[in-house]
Amino acid sequence: MKGREDENEGRGGEEAGVGKRKKAARQVVVGDRDRQLLMALGEARVLSSKQLGELFFGGRAAEVRDGRLRGLERAGYTKRSVVRKLEGPQEVCWALDDAGCNLVESWSGVEPVDAGELQPEYLEHHLHFSELYVRLLGGSLGARLAQVARTAAPQRNKEIRRIYARAEGRSWQWVATGSALTLPWREYASGDSKDRLIRPDALLEFPGKKVRVFVEGETGSQPIQSRNKSRLGATSAKLDRYFQYVTGLADAANRVSWYQQRFPDGFAPELLLLVPEGRRQRNVEAAVQAWRGQGAARARLSVVVATVEGAHQRYATAAGGVPPVALRVEGEVAQGEQQPAGLAPADAVAIKEFFGSVRADLKRRQAEVAAQQRQSPGLRVSMPLVPAAYDAMKAFVARLP
């Protein structure tokens, strides 16, 4: 054994690094919590340290969370990337590495899709819609932690270590990678047909309810309306494409739609537009109403516009969790949460709308610069800076009633 290790070290570079990771993987004991964490990464593709902390290290210090994540990284089970999002501070994100992919495949029988490298402008988008997965998987963890918090210290610490999310044995499915998210179809118009493709951000399925939800993150990086038909990211274009996919006939003789051909299980389709709270939400809701008004047949496509909180409330019961409204008495302020006082409702709305417009403009300008840098790597373009008090203002706006 010693000779083999010396041989690896003598080869140097990448080969020695592989040998060290394999050795570390043998030394790390993967417990049940680690197993659930790795399974969650296999499903969600990428999750942030904060999201993993909420699911698997609730009630424990950030140092405990980070120490275990780094240990799994050294063992070759996970890999991280440190990326500054288009707004706010840098985000530490985690995905499966080779050893982690092998483990998850041995447990589930399904080979996880390599997360690859997410561009900064897409990372924020990915974490936004993945937050719904985190909320649903977390279920009633918050209520359980709150209950344990009332116990004495020695027993409390022991119980907290036992509270974490379970990615296995669920009644619902979340798909964020793989061929299931590639949905081809053909559009027929004016005697011509064109190949089309829909790629939702995620699929959320509830077999018990026979419902399939196409999750589309609407973070504001794309317009709601666009005259350019090739602008597929526009909200109106998404509505048209999903409507055609769900109602357009792939087999006219048997009256089978493209959706029914791809999913013959009889699940009812639903399109979820996951939006940030504020002006974007109201504008998307108005756009959906206007889109529906263009024809009675459009009622055949079920469209839901919701924030992460609203979507969690809508689907929590179907996922076997507790709706968030059941965890807090109406009007109650959670411990550590301060409610701004002395503001009239109209003032609070004005502040929220102003901050929302500033946020959207900042993200748009930073996305434009990032696109320029990708197209011309040698081009030096300064990224618009985030104001120094941005995070404090964002937290203040989030507390507004």
Secondary structure, 3 states (H helix, E strand, C coil): CHHHHHHHHHHCHHHHHHHHHHHHHHHCCCCHHHHHHHHHHHHHCCEEHHHHHHHHCCCCCHHHHHHHHHHHHHCCCEEEEEEECCCCCEEEEEEECHHHHHHHHHHHCCCCCCCCCCCHHHHHHHHHHHHHHHHHHHCCHHHHHHHHCCCCHHHHHHHHCCCCCCCCCCCCEEECCCHHHCEEEEEEECCEEEEEEECCCEEEEECCCCEEEEEEECCCCCCCCCCCCCCCCCHHHHHHHHHHHHHCEEECCCCEEHHHHHCCCCCEEEEEEECCCCHHHHHHHHHHHHHHCCCHHHHHCEEEEECHHHHHHHHCCCCCCCCHHHHCCCCCCCCCCCCCCCCCHHHHHHHHHHHHHHHHHHHHHHHHHHHHHHHCCCCCCCCCCCCCCHHHHHHHHHHCC
